[in-house]
Amino acid sequence: MKSYANRMLNLQGEGAYKVLAQANALETQGKSVIHLEIGQPNFATPEHISKAAFRAIAEGKTGYGPAQGVLSLRKAIASYVETYKDLHYVPEEIVVTPGAKPIIFYAMLALAEPGDEVIVPNPGFPTYASCVHFCGATLRNLELREENQFDPDPDQLLTLLSPKTKLVILNNPNNPTGRHTSTKIMRRITELIRDYSDAYVLSDEIYDRLVFQPTEPVFSPASVTGMRDRTIVLDGFSKTYAMTGWRLGYGLMNANMAEVFSRLMVNSNGCTATFTQEAGCEALLGPQDSVDQMRSEFHQRSVWFAEQLNQIKGVHCVIPNAAFYAFPRVSVNGLGSAEIAERLLQEVGVACLDGESFGQMGKGFLRLSTANSMDNLTMAIQRLHTFFDTL
Ligand SMILES: Cc1ncc(COP(=O)(O)O)c(C=O)c1O
């Protein structure tokens, strides 16, 4: 048999899906596993949103739609981003995709090629680095350090920016750290990109409604003078509205880039499911109280969980201020985080991710999702104590 194309060697899988499969296999053997590996809200999609999809199906909205997304949803997105991000976009500048992930892939396919450099947060969402490698571009790491509360460092960014920089990916609030960076730092970072390069920015804002105690309005790099047309804003429905399985996301970008993204859609997905988009309109324009409830739950659980982690010998966790992740450093008896993650699953039934699956700066850390019930999180803490206390 002939071999696969070389580029496939560079496309990686994702730790969360691998560990989920491993954990499921253990469960089928009768082992009890607490799932803290996968990043998805443990809430049902709000009923009014699901009902909008049922209605759309009953009305026969089940055929192909425009590659760029149905106009009603793009109008709803324009109105939503005006309210929540203070950004002004028209439907021609909005592309709807099945989940937010295609926006990452398309941005890379549209922009990155051999000879280009792409700056990516490290630790960061693994798809970023995987797509950079797939496109043959060179990865540069914007280091998120524990001693800086995982904020990006403008001085380090300055050392990375060069005429070769084609794209800078920013992700605020951040997965895996569960940290939200202040507007002051994000504005400085964006201004440096503007002033010291002609790079594009991919701003992954998928967790921006899940800042626990917002003290300032949501900041998007697209709002900085001169950056709107150089920025692709990524957002979606998975995290904010507990719609991970629906596959619905979108990007905001200049109209020219939107035409390029639409061509990528035509050639890959064709279009996003039409009835799902109807549900998306309801999510954005309907009542928002479920978002507030989920945020408040995530806040309570994440802070409590991180504080409990800090009681465990050899574990230190920066207190999260957004999203639904804890990212503790683990240092016991010279064991590496990969080995600890593996042993936690096998020995005490806690599924979590090795921080290094988010890049080398994540080495020595674990990522645990706090999007789980308090009962399960309490049990997980007991199991973690059992494991770490007996090491
Ligand atoms: C930082 C970040 N960006 C993008 C995504 C992709 O979201 P979606 O499930 O809508 O494709 C995720 C999902 O885990 C994420 O954590």
The ligand as an SDF file (V2000), in Angstrom:
LIG
                    3D

 16 16  0  0  0  0  0  0  0  0999 V2000
   -9.4330   27.4640   23.5660 C   0  0  0  0  0  0  0  0  0  0  0  0
  -10.4090   26.7150   22.7230 C   0  0  0  0  0  0  0  0  0  0  0  0
  -10.6450   27.1560   21.4840 N   0  0  0  0  0  0  0  0  0  0  0  0
  -11.4910   26.5090   20.6550 C   0  0  0  0  0  0  0  0  0  0  0  0
  -12.1560   25.3740   21.0780 C   0  0  0  0  0  0  0  0  0  0  0  0
  -13.0510   24.6530   20.0920 C   0  0  0  0  0  0  0  0  0  0  0  0
  -14.3970   24.7960   20.3910 O   0  0  0  0  0  0  0  0  0  0  0  0
  -15.5090   23.9860   19.5750 P   0  0  0  0  0  0  0  0  0  0  0  0
  -15.8680   22.8060   20.4140 O   0  0  0  0  0  0  0  0  0  0  0  0
  -16.6510   24.9500   19.4420 O   0  0  0  0  0  0  0  0  0  0  0  0
  -14.9630   23.5950   18.2710 O   0  0  0  0  0  0  0  0  0  0  0  0
  -11.9470   24.8900   22.3720 C   0  0  0  0  0  0  0  0  0  0  0  0
  -12.5990   23.6470   22.8160 C   0  0  0  0  0  0  0  0  0  0  0  0
  -12.1790   22.9560   23.7240 O   0  0  0  0  0  0  0  0  0  0  0  0
  -11.0550   25.5780   23.2240 C   0  0  0  0  0  0  0  0  0  0  0  0
  -10.7930   25.1680   24.4760 O   0  0  0  0  0  0  0  0  0  0  0  0
  1  2  1  0
  2  3  1  0
  2 15  2  0
  3  4  2  0
  4  5  1  0
  5  6  1  0
  5 12  2  0
  6  7  1  0
  7  8  1  0
  8  9  2  0
  8 10  1  0
  8 11  1  0
 12 13  1  0
 12 15  1  0
 13 14  2  0
 15 16  1  0
M  END
$$$$
